[in-house]
Amino acid sequence: LLFDTDLPKERQHNFISIIQNSSNQLLGIVNDILTISALETNQEKVNIQSVNINELLTDLHTIFQSQANKQNIDLQLTLPLENDHAVMKTDKTKITQIITNLITNALKFTHVGYINFGYKIEKNTSIDKITLFVKDSGIGIAAENHTKIFERFLQANKTIAADYGGTGLGLAISQGFAHLLGGKMWVES
């Protein structure tokens, strides 16, 4: 169709956009499958470095703000520590991917209201613990599906893929990364 010289420029651009979007989706699927494979075969490597969690989350807030605005969703950020005290040792790429997957899902399943993400500090006698979170006013997940959503290629119910798209790999990857980094991941609805 693109080679049709009589095709109006607007239609050509539309077809090019479809090709680009489909290519990006396919690339995302291939990357997710490779990541799941690496996690399952214990070949996924961790790159621990000093990360300012405030800066990382602020960057993600900036990235997702325009999409939230388009959907008329209030995107909130919770950063309880001052920047000077918000440095932790972790794998920046994996934490970024975990939070990105969670925010992407929140935007997909929240039609009205808010999405709040950030972290909270839990004081313990031996060590302070950080809990990263993404909360939203979205459609929710039935209790019987709380563990199912972390399984590969599965979604909360059969209509999710048809209605919202996705492969069902994002949460499995995120949970795998959380475990790899010594953490855990769960859902409350």
C-alpha positions in Angstrom: 0.0 0.0 0.0 2.9 2.4 0.7 4.2 1.9 -2.8 0.9 3.1 -4.3 1.9 6.5 -5.6 -1.7 7.6 -5.8 -2.2 7.1 -2.0 -2.6 10.4 -0.2 0.3 11.3 2.1 -2.1 11.2 5.1 -2.9 7.5 4.4 0.8 6.7 3.9 1.6 8.2 7.3 -1.2 6.3 8.8 0.1 3.0 7.4 3.7 3.9 8.5 2.4 4.6 12.0 0.7 1.2 12.1 3.9 -0.6 10.9 6.0 1.3 13.6 3.5 0.5 16.4 3.2 -3.2 15.4 7.0 -3.4 15.1 7.5 -1.9 18.6 4.9 -4.3 20.0 6.6 -7.3 18.5 10.0 -6.1 19.8 8.5 -5.8 23.2 7.1 -9.3 23.1 10.5 -10.8 21.9 12.3 -8.9 24.7 9.8 -10.1 27.3 10.2 -13.7 26.2 14.0 -13.5 26.3 13.8 -11.9 29.8 11.5 -14.6 31.1 13.8 -17.3 29.6 16.8 -15.7 31.3 15.0 -15.5 34.6 13.9 -19.1 34.5 17.4 -20.4 33.6 19.0 -18.2 36.3 21.0 -16.4 33.6 19.6 -12.9 34.4 22.4 -10.8 35.9 22.1 -8.1 38.5 24.0 -4.9 38.3 24.1 -3.4 41.8 24.9 0.3 42.0 24.0 3.4 44.0 20.6 4.7 42.9 18.8 7.8 44.0 15.3 6.4 44.2 13.8 9.9 44.3 15.4 10.8 41.0 14.5 7.5 39.4 10.8 7.8 40.4 10.7 11.5 39.5 12.0 10.7 36.0 9.2 8.0 35.7 6.6 10.5 36.9 7.8 12.9 34.1 7.7 10.2 31.5 4.1 9.0 32.4 2.6 12.4 33.2 1.5 13.2 29.6 -0.2 9.9 29.2 -2.0 10.3 32.5 -3.1 13.8 31.5 -4.5 12.4 28.2 -6.5 9.9 30.2 -7.5 12.6 32.8 -5.8 10.5 35.5 -4.2 12.3 38.5 -0.7 10.9 38.6 0.7 11.3 42.1 4.2 10.7 43.4 5.1 9.9 47.1 8.7 10.5 48.1 9.1 10.5 51.9 12.9 11.0 52.0 14.9 14.0 51.2 17.1 13.5 48.0 20.3 13.3 50.1 18.9 10.3 52.0 17.2 8.5 49.1 20.2 6.6 47.8 20.1 2.8 47.9 22.1 0.0 46.4 20.1 -1.9 43.7 19.8 -2.6 40.0 18.5 0.6 38.5 17.4 -1.0 35.3 15.4 -3.7 37.0 13.8 -1.4 39.5 12.9 1.0 36.6 11.4 -1.9 34.6 9.3 -3.1 37.6 7.8 0.3 38.3 7.3 1.0 34.6 5.4 -2.3 34.2 3.2 -1.5 37.2 2.5 2.1 36.1 1.7 0.9 32.6 -0.8 -1.6 34.0 -2.3 1.0 36.3 -2.8 3.4 33.3 -4.3 0.5 31.3 -6.8 -0.5 34.0 -7.6 2.9 35.5 -10.3 4.8 33.7 -11.0 7.5 36.2 -9.4 8.8 39.4 -5.7 8.5 40.3 -2.5 6.6 40.3 -0.1 7.1 43.2 3.4 5.6 43.1 6.5 5.9 45.3 7.8 4.2 48.3 7.5 4.1 52.1 10.1 3.3 54.7 9.4 0.7 57.4 11.5 1.0 60.5 12.9 -2.2 61.9 15.2 -2.8 64.8 17.9 -4.3 62.5 17.4 -2.6 59.2 15.1 -0.1 57.5 13.1 -1.6 54.7 11.8 0.2 51.6 8.5 -0.8 50.0 7.9 0.5 46.5 4.3 0.7 45.5 1.8 1.6 42.8 -1.7 2.3 43.9 -4.6 3.2 41.7 -8.4 3.6 41.6 -8.6 1.1 38.7 -10.9 -1.9 38.1 -9.2 -4.0 40.8 -8.4 -7.7 40.8 -10.6 -10.4 42.3 -9.0 -12.1 45.3 -8.9 -15.5 43.6 -6.7 -14.0 40.9 -4.1 -12.4 43.1 -1.5 -15.1 42.5 -2.6 -15.9 38.9 -1.6 -12.5 37.6 2.0 -13.2 38.3 2.0 -16.4 36.2 3.5 -16.3 32.7 1.1 -15.6 29.8 -1.9 -15.5 32.2 -4.1 -12.6 32.9 -6.8 -12.1 35.6 -9.5 -13.4 33.3 -9.9 -14.3 29.6 -11.5 -11.0 28.6 -8.5 -9.0 29.8 -6.3 -9.8 26.7 -9.2 -9.2 24.4 -10.3 -5.9 26.1 -6.9 -4.5 27.1 -4.2 -6.3 25.2 -0.9 -7.5 26.6 0.9 -10.8 26.8 0.7 -11.5 30.5 4.5 -11.3 30.9 5.0 -7.9 32.5 4.0 -8.9 36.1 5.8 -12.3 35.8 9.0 -10.4 34.8 8.5 -7.8 37.5 8.1 -10.5 40.2 11.1 -12.3 38.9 13.2 -9.1 39.1 11.9 -8.4 42.6 12.9 -11.9 43.8 16.3 -11.6 42.0 16.9 -8.3 44.0 16.0 -10.0 47.3 12.5 -8.5 47.5 9.0 -9.7 47.1 6.0 -8.6 45.1 2.3 -8.8 45.9 -1.1 -7.3 45.1 -3.8 -5.9 47.4 -7.1 -5.1 45.8 
